[in-house]
Amino acid sequence: MSRLVVVGAVDRQVRLSVADLRDRWASRQAEVTFVCASSGARRHTFRGPLLREVVAAAGPGFDPARRRDRSRFLLEVTGGDGHGTVLSWAEIDEDFGNAPVLLATELDGARLDDSGSQLVVPTDTCGARYISGITRIRVRAGLGRDDEEPDDMGSDGTGRDDLDPVYLDPDDAGPARASTR
C-alpha cells in the first residue's frame, strides 16, 4: 500500500495512504485535458480531496489569518520516481488563486491504492505537474522571512560585490544590448 507523508514547516507530520485520503476528506471530481510531450493530448477524470485541505490538516506553519504570511509558503510534491514539482500556497488558497488542485485517489474510475495518489492541477494545460505515486509533500516557508536566512547580499543587492553593475540603455529597444556606464 502506497503512502505519502506531509513534512516540513508543519505542526505535525502526517502519513497517509490513498485509502486515508479517500476516507478522511470530501472527494472532488476533475475532468481534465492536458498535453504530454511524449503522447499528446490526454483526457482523464480524477477524484480525490483538495490538496489544500489535506495539507491544512498537518497545520502549515503560517498564521492563517494573515494573507501575506500564507502567500509566501511553497509546497514541494515528490513522486515515487523522483519527479517533483513546486506549487505556491497562494495558487491553492481560497483568497488567492483558489486552484482546485487534487490529490487523486481515482483515475478514470480505477482506485490508485497500489500506485499512490496523483497530483492533479486542472488549471495546467501541460501534464508536467501531474506527479504520480506521491511519496512526499514538503511545506516550505518560502519568501520574505528575515529571521530564516542571513542577509548575505552584497552592497549592490546581487550577493556579489565583485560584479560591475549593468545598466540598460533606455534609448535602445533591443533586449540584448546593455552598457556598463
C-alpha positions in Angstrom: 0.0 0.0 0.0 1.4 3.3 -1.1 1.7 6.2 1.4 2.7 9.8 1.3 4.0 12.0 4.1 3.4 15.7 4.7 6.6 17.2 6.3 8.4 20.5 6.6 7.0 23.7 8.1 4.0 21.9 9.7 2.8 21.5 13.3 2.8 17.7 12.8 4.0 15.3 10.2 1.2 13.3 8.6 1.5 9.9 6.9 -1.5 9.0 4.7 -2.5 6.1 2.5 -4.7 6.5 -0.6 -7.5 5.0 1.5 -6.9 7.6 4.2 -7.2 10.4 1.5 -10.4 8.8 0.3 -12.0 8.3 3.7 -11.0 11.4 5.6 -11.8 14.2 3.2 -14.6 15.0 0.8 -13.8 13.8 -2.7 -13.9 16.2 -5.7 -14.0 15.3 -9.3 -12.0 17.0 -12.1 -12.4 16.2 -15.8 -9.2 17.4 -17.4 -7.4 17.5 -20.7 -3.6 18.1 -20.7 -0.9 17.7 -23.2 2.0 15.3 -22.7 5.2 15.9 -24.7 5.5 12.2 -25.4 1.9 11.1 -26.1 -0.1 14.3 -27.0 -3.4 15.3 -25.5 -4.9 13.2 -22.7 -8.3 13.3 -21.2 -9.0 11.9 -17.8 -11.4 12.0 -14.9 -9.8 12.2 -11.5 -11.3 12.0 -8.0 -9.8 13.0 -4.7 -9.5 15.6 -1.9 -8.3 19.1 -2.4 -4.5 19.4 -1.7 -5.1 22.5 0.5 -7.5 20.6 2.8 -5.0 17.7 3.3 -2.0 20.0 3.9 -4.2 22.1 6.3 -4.7 19.0 8.4 -0.9 19.0 9.1 -1.0 22.5 10.4 1.1 24.6 8.0 3.4 27.0 9.8 1.8 30.2 8.8 -0.7 32.4 10.5 -4.0 31.5 8.7 -5.4 35.0 9.5 -2.5 36.7 7.7 -2.7 36.6 3.9 0.8 37.8 3.4 2.1 35.0 5.7 0.2 32.4 3.7 1.3 33.8 0.3 5.0 33.1 1.0 4.6 29.3 1.6 5.6 26.7 -1.0 4.7 23.1 -1.5 7.2 20.6 -2.9 5.4 17.5 -4.2 7.6 14.4 -5.0 6.6 11.2 -6.6 8.0 7.7 -6.2 10.0 8.0 -9.4 11.8 11.1 -8.1 9.9 13.5 -10.3 8.7 16.6 -8.4 7.2 20.0 -8.7 6.5 23.1 -6.7 3.3 25.0 -6.1 2.8 28.1 -4.1 0.3 28.0 -1.3 -1.3 31.1 -2.9 -2.1 29.0 -6.0 -4.5 26.8 -4.0 -5.5 29.3 -1.2 -9.2 30.4 -1.5 -8.2 34.0 -1.1 -5.7 33.9 -4.0 -5.7 31.5 -6.9 -8.2 29.1 -5.5 -7.0 26.4 -7.9 -8.8 23.1 -7.3 -5.6 21.0 -7.1 -6.4 17.4 -6.1 -4.6 14.5 -4.6 -6.3 12.0 -6.8 -7.3 8.7 -5.3 -9.0 7.5 -8.5 -8.1 7.8 -12.2 -10.9 7.1 -14.7 -12.8 5.1 -12.1 -9.8 3.0 -11.0 -8.5 3.3 -7.5 -4.9 4.3 -7.0 -4.3 2.4 -3.8 -1.4 0.4 -5.1 0.3 3.0 -7.2 -0.2 6.0 -4.9 -2.1 9.3 -5.2 -1.5 11.6 -8.1 -1.2 15.4 -8.1 -3.9 16.9 -10.4 -3.6 20.6 -11.4 -6.7 21.2 -13.5 -5.6 24.7 -14.4 -2.4 23.4 -16.2 -2.6 22.6 -19.9 0.7 20.7 -19.7 0.9 17.4 -17.7 4.3 18.0 -16.2 3.0 18.8 -12.7 0.7 15.7 -12.6 3.0 13.9 -10.2 2.2 10.2 -9.9 2.8 8.0 -6.9 3.2 10.9 -4.5 5.6 10.0 -1.6 6.2 13.4 0.0 4.7 16.8 0.3 7.2 19.2 1.9 5.8 22.6 3.1 8.4 25.4 3.0 8.3 28.8 4.4 9.5 30.3 1.2 9.8 34.0 0.9 10.2 37.2 2.9 11.3 36.0 6.3 14.3 38.0 7.5 14.7 35.7 10.5 15.1 32.5 8.4 18.2 33.3 6.3 21.0 35.7 6.9 21.3 38.7 4.6 24.4 37.8 2.7 23.7 40.0 -0.2 26.5 42.3 -1.5 26.2 46.1 -1.3 24.6 46.1 -4.7 21.9 43.5 -3.8 23.2 40.8 -6.1 25.0 38.8 -3.5 28.4 39.5 -5.2 30.4 42.7 -4.6 32.9 41.7 -7.3 30.5 42.3 -10.2 30.2 45.5 -12.2 26.6 46.8 -12.4 24.9 46.6 -15.8 22.6 49.4 -16.8 20.0 49.1 -19.5 20.1 51.8 -22.1 16.5 53.3 -22.2 17.1 54.6 -25.8 17.9 51.1 -27.1 14.8 49.0 -27.9 16.9 45.8 -28.3 16.7 43.4 -25.4 20.3 42.1 -25.8 22.1 45.5 -25.5 23.3 46.9 -22.3 26.0 49.2 -21.1 28.3 49.3 -18.1 28.5 53.1 -17.6 
